[in-house]
Amino acid sequence: MADADEQAREQLNTGTKDVVESHRFDEAALAAWMQANVEGYAGPLEVRQFKGGQSNPTYQLVTPSKKYVLRRKPPGKLLPSAHAVDREYKVITALHTTGFPVAKSWGLCTDDSVIGTMFYVMDMVEGRILWDQSLPQYEPAERHAIYMAKLKTLADLHNTDYEAIGLGDYGRPGNYMGRQVDRWTKQYKASETEHIEEMERLITWLPQSLPEQERTSVVHGDYRLDNMVLHATEPKVVAVLDWELSTLGEPLADFTYLLMNWVNGGIAAIPDLKAHGIPTLDEYVAEYCRLTNREALHDLNWFFSYNMFRLAGICQGIVGRARDGTANSPQAAAMALRVPQLAKASWTYAQKAGATV
């Protein structure tokens, strides 16, 4: 069985609910837009809201013959660089042309008068969304196959020729890690609610210790098990979801974020990964290197520190939105407890990477 935290998280985030009052809109206006912009659309239209997500409100659009998904900017006061649904639309539309597993997009609406904020519509992809990283409901061989499919899909993303599919302008070249550290520092400071000494040390140390960027690729920015849809019966990824944080950048940021499961996540406590069917961290690193034609990975402790720092910044952003009344979940305030924990863990890895007080 999944542990209590995972079960609670799955229950909170799985399925749909009635649209919450603060996220309601003119459904007739949306239906008219769908009729004009989505090939094959036929009403009547029923709008439900997905339970999951802290950031961009996401809706299930149900018609008699088909289901769609709508992602929109939330209403209210927003941080300047957040909630760029137009970028999500651009990247999934481009990747879909390569056969990479993303939902087919149908259209982007930049006219705020339709439902109040910018939005896009895509197909709803059916399949399994798995929440518990330990995959308790599967046998070891099935667990192994799912983990390797997840890794192969990420490697495929990083190996994609982004310029050939029109994404050459999807991010700025070079200094990705520097820009990311700066971005999450600014988000943290804009949302700060208490002084955390470890965050202040990290804000000083991370920019001074940036690893050299050797490659550039499309990076997802939040690549994890519950941000993908698996085939109903096969160990195959049929859709990668939630591209809000994607850009052009350092692929190792994506991969080391995935490795957080081994050092601070859902499988870190499993005593014998091999018997459980999940690759060890070293095996996962070796396979990623093979799939992306690398000899080895360096600076893992730096990246582990960075990823925990970034998570602290994301959590603090949610805390700030709860404070400002624009968070998309009543659970957002609970994130305040995670920020100092992540800051302490990040500083521990920073010290392993050479940081001093």
Secondary structure, DSSP 8 states (H G I E B T S, - for coil): ---HHHHHHHHHHSSEE---GGG---HHHHHHHHHHHSTT-----EEEEES--SSS-EEEEE-SS-EEEEEE--SS---TTS--HHHHHHHHHHHHTTT-S---EEEEE--TTTTSS-EEEEE---SB----TT-TTS-HHHHHHHHHHHHHHHHHHHHS-TGGGT-TTSS-SS-HHHHHHHHHHHHHHHH--S--HHHHHHHHHHHHT-------EEE-SS--GGGEEE-SSSS-EEEE---TT-EEE-HHHHHHHHHHHHHHSTTTT-S-HHHHT---HHHHHHHHHHHTT-S----HHHHHHHHHHHHHHHHHHHHHHHHHT--S-TTGGGGGGHHHHHHHHHHHHHHHTT---
